[in-house]
Amino acid sequence: MDKKQKIGTLCVQAGYKPGKGESRQVPIVQSTTFKYETSEQMGRLFDLEDAGYFYSRLANPTVDTVAAKLAALEGGVGAQLLSCGQNANFFAIFNICEAGDHLVSAVSLYGGTFNLINWTLRKMGIDITFVDQNASEEEISAAFKPNTKLLFGETLTNPTVDVLDVEKFARIAHKHGVPLIVDNTFPTPVNLRPIEWGADIVTHSTTKYLDGHGAAVGGAIVDGGTFPWDDYADKFPGLCKPDESYHGLVYTKAFGRAAYITKVCTHLMRDFGGIQSPQNAFYLNLGLQTLHVRMPRHCDSAMKVARFLAACPDVKWVKYPGLENDAHYALAQKYMPGGTCGVMAFALKGDRAFASHFMDSLRLVTIETHVADCHTCILHPAAHTHRQLSDEQLRAAGVDPDLIRLSIGLEDADDIINDIQQALQQAKK
Ligand SMILES: *Cc1c(COP(=O)(O)O)cnc(C)c1O
């Protein structure tokens, strides 16, 4: 694919070029397995000596085609589609981190990712230090240890919509000889391409804007191909030393800049599964084909709603990095000049009963455990997604217990504002 093509062209066309008489839309190859002529051919595939499809737990043509589009959108050397965003973040970490290792992560995270890192990875013997992403380079650097394997953060945090200073995080990670992994779910590559700012690996919950229609759960890992693993061969033996489960294959020697992403497939997906289904990859591709058209609309409408909330006497505070007086406005202008996303956070004046009454009175905006698709939806994290966290942990993660998360969809902004207005009136009765 021509590197000079713009993001909108890549959204529509990257990854798939049909030949004469072939289907214009990406075909769904709904097949578990693939046929070969000789057992020798098959054996070479298993030894990773030849490329080819043999079993859809590891690779499938539809899934690969859509992954190639996502790799092009993020500017990476390769990508892998997974069953969901949780799966993607787990594999992205576990690919280079095992029992006895340590990682540093921003504390401001999606609730599911916080649980994964803080509880499940610890049970697997992986140690974690959480840092405030807005702290100085010196403070964040103090969290690193000799066994630290990576730095992790969300480019636009869910649900607090804080903008990550990607360049700063990349500098800190690289100074300590580890890659920066960022979850880029909220901005999408239309609004931010973290690899261009120094991130090495990008993850996604494709369930959100990339799909965009609330149709299919999915996840993805994109490898920038930027991290010099062999410079730290002792730190990353899984990539730089012989893999006994593949007859002594060394990933960095065999696959070069694509070593990391190849290992996600050939090692983690071989042993754990987790591939995205071909059908879901097809839905994801339909979403990607309009991503560049949808994102500006999400951002424009969110800006209107955020301005309305900021001026509303019933609102205690509103957090949207597109607002000029937002603490992250400058970072948003630097990293996402074309807009951030459709998600914002706000709190109402009054008690929890008032907030509940308000949410229950909405007619167009719906209460959903979801975010970032074409339907406008609302959620109270302390009562929903983050309910496993104490008020103390919520505050440590930067989530005010009063915080309401509002995700602006593709309906007309005026109708969304009218609905919020009438619900506030109802709640006051
Ligand atoms: C939703 C979300 C996830 C988890 O993705 P699933 O597809 O629900 O597993 C991870 N990170 C962020 C930022 C998310 O918004």
The ligand as a Gaussian input file, in Angstrom:
#p B3LYP/6-31G(d) Opt

LIG

0 1
 C      -13.772000      -1.315000      26.279000
 C      -12.338000      -1.090000      26.498000
 C      -11.462000      -2.170000      26.693000
 C      -11.941000      -3.592000      26.750000
 O      -12.393000      -3.982000      25.508000
 P      -13.473000      -5.184000      25.277000
 O      -13.587000      -5.237000      23.800000
 O      -14.720000      -4.799000      25.992000
 O      -12.847000      -6.404000      25.857000
 C      -10.115000      -1.888000      26.846000
 N       -9.657000      -0.630000      26.831000
 C      -10.478000       0.430000      26.650000
 C       -9.901000       1.810000      26.641000
 C      -11.837000       0.239000      26.475000
 O      -12.647000       1.302000      26.303000

